[in-house]
Amino acid sequence: MPDPRLGASTPLAPPLYAAAVYALPDLDALDDIYEGRSPGYIYARDAHPNAHHLAANLAKLESAAWGVVCGSGMASLSAAFLGLVSSGDTVVASSRLYGRTTKLLRQEFHRFGVKTVVADTCDPDATRAAVEAHRPRVLFAETQSNPMCRIADVPALAEIARAHGAKLFIDNTFVTPVLYRPLEHGAELVMESLTKMIGGHSDVTLGFLGGNDPELLPGVTQIVSAWGLASNPFDCWQADRGLLTLDIRMRTATANAAALADWLASRPGVSQVVYPGRPDHPDHALARRLFPAGCGNMLCFELAGGRDAVNRFMRSAPGIPFSPSLGHTHTTVSYPWGTSHRYDSPAEKRRQGITDGLVRVSVGCEPLDAIRAEMGKGLGERGT
């Protein structure tokens, strides 16, 4: 109920409801909430105000009819797949995914009788062939793959999925709804790891799942509660704060990344730069079509000396933290060979282009000159 001490005033920031359980006046109120006749909350694992507030804001940003916030990005993936597939169903998934997502699909869901078929979702013909052959319940891809920034042609994948009765589910974490909204281009479900750019400050662990089919929502909310995938009120409150600056942070970091990629390509010792905004990226033309406002803040570069060169870089550039995540306001680096894809076989890493000299960069919002100066130290350049 409204706090009478506030009078006519309204908090400019949303309140934090740090409550695990809520008091009710009687059994009729309990029944009204459970049966949907009245708004309200009972137990925070089922729902709480901060999660609802954040989910509504994100759903609007994603052009979604509904949204659910979960305790992590992996929790939102789990909630979606648990709501979509059953034993005997098949998922066709991209052959270029975050390592934990691959493990979830091919190991964890395999234990429940769900088959995962891997296809190159950057190749519409290969994807179509896999979908036609296996008739999956779900077609899953990342808008921009982790870590090599390969681009999925979401409209083409949506057409393939629709034609064969599959649901297209897209992980949009690398580009965020600032640069692309998959639901506007034929996807039926979208997820974001809010831990990354949307939270923006490396102080929350959350995930978001959104969609437009109202029939999917009851099953998802039931799964979030029953499997304990719910979010924490404080993290939701902080992510709401991060959401306020997402647009300006994402656009600033994207501009920095585009300039940094070109600068890195000119440095001695850098054997390769991976960024979709560069003409030498295999998906450059598609990226320009899908992302007219820019290709995001993520890039990779390869050092010719392998792991030893990466270690030297990290030790010489302490102003760019080695942090195995992404999306902070400050530029950070990660090492896909030993972090995001640590548990993939060496052959699988090489198939994806992940070498022991590859560095993934989450470009931040600092002045570009400061980023380049610290990068120069890591590359052993004099005068930096």
Salt bridges, closest charged atoms under 4 A:
ASP3 OD2 - ARG5 NH2 2.87
ASP32 OD1 - ARG37 NE 2.86
GLU35 OE1 - ARG37 NH1 2.45
GLU108 OE1 - ARG111 NH2 2.82
ASP120 OD1 - ARG96 NH1 2.54
ASP125 OD1 - ARG128 NH1 3.16
GLU132 OE2 - HIS164 NE2 3.67
ASP153 OD2 - ARG289 NH2 3.05
GLU188 OE1 - LYS167 NZ 3.26
ASP203 OD2 - ARG241 NH2 3.18
ASP213 OD2 - LYS167 NZ 3.84
ASP240 OD2 - HIS53 ND1 2.51
ASP247 OD1 - ARG251 NE 2.99
ASP262 OD1 - ARG278 NH1 2.69
ASP280 OD2 - ARG278 NH2 3.17
ASP283 OD2 - ARG150 NE 2.53
GLU348 OE2 - ARG351 NH2 2.71
GLU366 OE2 - HIS330 ND1 3.27
ASP369 OD1 - ARG372 NH2 2.84
GLU374 OE1 - LYS377 NZ 3.16
GLU381 OE2 - ARG267 NE 2.84
